[in-house]
């Protein structure tokens, strides 16, 4: 993605916007359990099956051939867990970050540097939401090894994949927690804005921390980058869009 060179992460929240994400091979899992039969780039995953799926579009990401619905259940679960009011915006973020390629690996600019004892390979951006474990802290410590280093397992046949930063359910957990943290920050700094304004403020601050200075003074670069996918997905799913 186009913001990697100037990304500054707030409060070490582990979500990044990177222009250079690329699938690094291997296989992936959704909702914590890999499924068979997905398109190239999906790691053999098929879309998850939720009891109801208001995000379902029937679309695929042209660049990767991966279903845009591959991780809807996890998006809905973690949006509800963290009180995010619009799970479709998270789905649009995933398109922008990785084109739904669970194995996307990016950020050679190392936005948070290399922690002591880590390698550069452990300090990049990973997975569907391009989370950055080097920025820490990680929500509930998921996606980390006992050593505190990221679990970068890509092989779904490995028992270690269940705890991998690339596991879509874990990756989305971390990403949504980071987004919710940005929301909480701007809500504390700027009381009295609307719910939708806080969503935009959190998105702007996520991409360029400190750029949000009021309910309406927001860096819209990242927002305008992901909104086309948001509106396309809303239309395809019959999902009522917010007025962003």
PLY file of the C-alpha trace (Angstrom):
ply
format ascii 1.0
element vertex 244
property float x
property float y
property float z
element edge 243
property int vertex1
property int vertex2
end_header
0.00 0.00 0.00
0.89 3.61 -0.52
1.42 4.82 3.05
4.31 2.62 4.18
7.02 5.22 3.73
5.40 7.70 6.09
3.58 5.43 8.50
3.80 6.38 12.17
1.98 4.04 14.53
0.12 5.45 17.53
0.71 4.01 20.97
2.55 1.09 19.39
-0.72 -0.32 18.07
0.02 -3.13 15.70
-1.60 -2.21 12.40
0.15 -0.80 9.35
-0.51 0.42 5.84
2.11 -0.91 3.44
2.36 -0.58 -0.32
4.75 -3.44 -0.85
2.87 -6.41 0.58
3.49 -9.60 -1.32
2.41 -13.16 -0.72
5.28 -15.20 0.59
3.87 -18.63 -0.20
2.68 -21.39 2.08
-0.85 -22.08 3.25
-3.23 -20.27 5.53
-6.22 -20.71 7.79
-9.43 -18.86 8.50
-11.27 -18.62 11.78
-8.50 -20.71 13.34
-9.09 -23.80 11.17
-7.82 -24.13 7.58
-10.35 -25.23 4.97
-9.72 -26.89 1.65
-10.29 -25.71 -1.90
-9.56 -21.99 -1.98
-8.18 -19.98 -4.90
-4.47 -19.31 -5.49
-3.30 -16.84 -2.87
-5.79 -18.10 -0.31
-3.59 -20.89 0.98
-6.25 -23.45 0.12
-8.92 -21.65 2.10
-12.57 -21.43 1.20
-14.87 -18.70 2.56
-15.95 -19.29 6.13
-19.54 -20.30 6.80
-21.34 -18.06 9.31
-24.88 -18.53 10.56
-25.59 -15.19 8.90
-23.14 -13.13 6.88
-24.21 -9.54 6.18
-20.78 -8.91 4.61
-21.07 -11.58 1.89
-20.34 -10.12 -1.54
-19.63 -13.07 -3.84
-16.65 -11.09 -5.16
-12.98 -11.95 -5.47
-9.92 -9.71 -5.32
-8.77 -9.48 -8.91
-5.09 -9.18 -7.97
-4.99 -12.41 -5.96
-8.04 -14.39 -7.06
-9.02 -14.78 -3.39
-12.63 -14.54 -2.27
-13.42 -11.23 -0.61
-15.60 -13.25 1.77
-12.76 -15.49 2.95
-12.69 -14.17 6.53
-16.12 -12.66 7.10
-16.85 -14.70 10.22
-13.65 -13.54 11.90
-14.32 -9.93 10.90
-17.81 -10.09 12.40
-16.60 -11.83 15.54
-13.81 -9.41 16.37
-15.76 -6.31 15.37
-18.41 -7.36 17.86
-15.81 -8.21 20.51
-14.21 -4.76 20.30
-17.40 -2.78 19.72
-16.52 -1.69 16.20
-19.77 -0.40 14.68
-19.01 -1.05 11.00
-17.42 -4.42 10.21
-17.56 -3.68 6.49
-14.92 -0.97 6.89
-12.63 -3.64 8.35
-13.26 -5.81 5.30
-12.32 -2.87 3.06
-9.17 -2.35 5.13
-8.20 -5.98 4.51
-8.63 -5.48 0.78
-6.41 -2.41 0.95
-3.76 -4.07 3.09
-3.44 -7.51 1.49
-6.04 -8.13 -1.22
-7.16 -10.98 1.08
-3.82 -12.81 0.70
-3.31 -14.29 4.16
0.45 -14.69 3.45
1.05 -11.03 2.53
4.38 -9.82 3.93
5.50 -6.22 3.64
7.01 -3.08 5.14
10.73 -3.36 4.39
10.86 0.16 5.85
10.42 -1.55 9.27
8.01 1.07 10.68
8.82 0.31 14.33
12.44 -0.73 13.90
13.89 -4.05 14.98
13.37 -4.90 18.66
16.42 -6.12 20.57
17.08 -9.76 19.81
14.76 -9.86 16.81
15.70 -10.28 13.17
14.59 -7.92 10.41
12.42 -10.75 9.08
10.42 -10.58 12.34
9.92 -6.80 12.23
7.78 -6.36 9.12
4.04 -6.30 8.45
2.14 -9.58 8.16
-1.06 -11.12 7.00
-4.49 -9.92 6.02
-4.31 -6.70 8.04
-0.54 -6.22 7.84
-0.11 -6.24 11.60
3.28 -5.24 13.00
4.29 -7.31 16.04
7.46 -5.22 16.39
5.29 -2.28 17.40
3.60 -4.15 20.26
1.78 -4.64 22.47
-0.17 -7.40 20.77
-3.78 -7.93 21.78
-3.88 -10.74 24.37
-0.37 -11.77 23.25
-1.80 -13.77 20.34
0.44 -14.62 17.41
3.55 -14.71 19.57
5.88 -17.50 20.58
6.72 -18.10 24.26
9.88 -16.07 23.59
7.78 -13.05 22.68
8.88 -13.19 19.06
6.21 -13.46 16.34
5.10 -16.88 15.23
5.61 -16.68 11.45
4.46 -20.20 10.62
2.86 -20.40 7.17
2.35 -24.16 6.90
-1.22 -25.04 7.86
-0.11 -28.63 8.36
2.09 -27.53 11.25
0.64 -27.52 14.78
2.30 -24.13 15.17
-0.02 -22.54 12.59
-2.84 -22.38 15.12
-0.88 -19.64 16.90
0.66 -17.98 13.84
0.49 -14.25 13.15
-0.59 -15.31 9.64
-3.59 -17.29 10.89
-6.45 -15.12 9.60
-8.46 -15.25 12.81
-5.46 -14.22 14.89
-4.40 -11.58 12.40
-7.85 -10.01 12.35
-8.03 -10.16 16.15
-4.83 -8.12 16.37
-5.85 -5.74 13.60
-9.31 -4.98 14.96
-7.93 -4.51 18.46
-5.44 -2.00 17.06
-8.15 -0.13 15.19
-10.34 -0.07 18.29
-7.40 1.31 20.25
-7.11 4.17 17.79
-10.83 4.82 18.16
-10.56 4.92 21.94
-7.68 7.37 21.68
-9.50 9.87 19.47
-12.69 9.53 21.52
-10.70 10.55 24.58
-8.96 13.43 22.83
-11.98 14.84 20.99
-15.28 14.30 22.83
-18.60 15.07 21.16
-18.00 13.71 17.65
-20.37 11.30 15.93
-19.77 7.56 15.69
-18.97 7.78 11.98
-16.64 10.70 12.57
-14.76 8.61 15.14
-14.40 5.83 12.58
-12.82 8.25 10.11
-10.71 9.88 12.81
-9.39 6.47 13.89
-8.57 5.57 10.28
-6.75 8.85 9.72
-4.81 8.54 12.94
-3.97 4.94 12.15
-2.21 5.97 8.96
-0.64 9.17 10.27
-0.67 9.50 14.03
-1.43 13.00 15.24
-3.01 14.07 11.97
-6.48 13.96 13.49
-6.98 17.31 15.19
-10.77 17.60 15.42
-14.00 15.84 14.45
-13.53 17.00 10.86
-9.82 17.76 10.49
-8.49 14.37 9.42
-5.81 13.08 7.08
-7.99 11.42 4.45
-5.26 9.71 2.40
-5.88 6.25 3.84
-9.62 6.81 4.15
-9.94 7.70 0.48
-7.79 4.71 -0.41
-10.11 2.15 1.17
-13.52 3.75 0.64
-13.95 2.64 -3.00
-13.72 -1.00 -1.90
-16.03 -0.24 1.03
-18.78 1.12 -1.19
-18.34 -1.65 -3.76
-18.66 -4.32 -1.07
-21.67 -2.61 0.51
-23.44 -2.58 -2.85
-22.59 -6.21 -3.59
-23.70 -7.39 -0.13
-26.82 -5.24 0.14
-25.24 -3.71 3.22
-26.32 -0.20 4.17
-23.20 2.01 3.86
-22.29 4.65 6.38
-22.05 8.25 5.19
-18.28 8.53 5.14
0 1
1 2
2 3
3 4
4 5
5 6
6 7
7 8
8 9
9 10
10 11
11 12
12 13
13 14
14 15
15 16
16 17
17 18
18 19
19 20
20 21
21 22
22 23
23 24
24 25
25 26
26 27
27 28
28 29
29 30
30 31
31 32
32 33
33 34
34 35
35 36
36 37
37 38
38 39
39 40
40 41
41 42
42 43
43 44
44 45
45 46
46 47
47 48
48 49
49 50
50 51
51 52
52 53
53 54
54 55
55 56
56 57
57 58
58 59
59 60
60 61
61 62
62 63
63 64
64 65
65 66
66 67
67 68
68 69
69 70
70 71
71 72
72 73
73 74
74 75
75 76
76 77
77 78
78 79
79 80
80 81
81 82
82 83
83 84
84 85
85 86
86 87
87 88
88 89
89 90
90 91
91 92
92 93
93 94
94 95
95 96
96 97
97 98
98 99
99 100
100 101
101 102
102 103
103 104
104 105
105 106
106 107
107 108
108 109
109 110
110 111
111 112
112 113
113 114
114 115
115 116
116 117
117 118
118 119
119 120
120 121
121 122
122 123
123 124
124 125
125 126
126 127
127 128
128 129
129 130
130 131
131 132
132 133
133 134
134 135
135 136
136 137
137 138
138 139
139 140
140 141
141 142
142 143
143 144
144 145
145 146
146 147
147 148
148 149
149 150
150 151
151 152
152 153
153 154
154 155
155 156
156 157
157 158
158 159
159 160
160 161
161 162
162 163
163 164
164 165
165 166
166 167
167 168
168 169
169 170
170 171
171 172
172 173
173 174
174 175
175 176
176 177
177 178
178 179
179 180
180 181
181 182
182 183
183 184
184 185
185 186
186 187
187 188
188 189
189 190
190 191
191 192
192 193
193 194
194 195
195 196
196 197
197 198
198 199
199 200
200 201
201 202
202 203
203 204
204 205
205 206
206 207
207 208
208 209
209 210
210 211
211 212
212 213
213 214
214 215
215 216
216 217
217 218
218 219
219 220
220 221
221 222
222 223
223 224
224 225
225 226
226 227
227 228
228 229
229 230
230 231
231 232
232 233
233 234
234 235
235 236
236 237
237 238
238 239
239 240
240 241
241 242
242 243
